[in-house]
Amino acid sequence: MGAGQLEIELRAAPNTAWRLEMSNDLKNWGLYMLPDLARTGTNGVCRIHVAPAGASLFYRSRQMP
């Protein structure tokens, strides 16, 4: 992982789909990455590396059906 990068670790039920969203104001949310789904492995963990944005951002994850 490079300098200034952030690693977000999701822990959930194995083989579930998640979407990572970002916001700069906690009101308006948009997709962080494409493809927009991340899957946990058989161990229930998914790690997402977030590149530095230069501005303060908030992140949230949402489980997908």
N, C-alpha and C positions, 0 to 999 in steps of 0.2 A: 504494500500500500504506500502511495506517495505522500509527500509532505502536505499537510493540510487536508488530507482526505479523511472522511468519516466512514466507519463501518457500522451499518445498522443490522442488528441480529434479531430476527423474528423467531420466536419459539411458540410452536402451536402443534396441533395434531399432525401426524405424518401425512404427507401427500395432499396438503391443502393448498389452495390457490389464494394469493394475496396481491393487492395492488398498493403501491407506494405513492402517496400524494404529498405535495409540497405547497406551502403558502408563505407569503411574506407578511400577512396581516391577521392570520387565524380566521378570516372570514371567507376568503375566496381560495378554493383549493383546485389544483390541477395535477395531472399525472406527472410523476417524476421521470419515468423511464418508458421506453418502448422496446420490446413488447411490454404491455402494461401489467402483465401477470408474472409473479414470482411464485415458485412452488417450494414448499418445504420438502426436504428429503425424507427418507424412511426414518431418520432419527428425529424428525420434527423441527429441524433447524434450517433457516434460510439466511444467508448473509448477503447484504447488498452494499457495495462500495459506492459512496456518494462523492462526486467530484466537488472541489471547492467552487463556490458560487460567487464569492466576493461580497455578498450581502448576507445579512442574517435571514435564515429560512427556518421554518418549522416543518416537521415531517410527521405523517401519520400513516398507519397501514390499515387497510380494510380487507376483511375476508370476502372472497368472491364465492358465489354459489357454484 
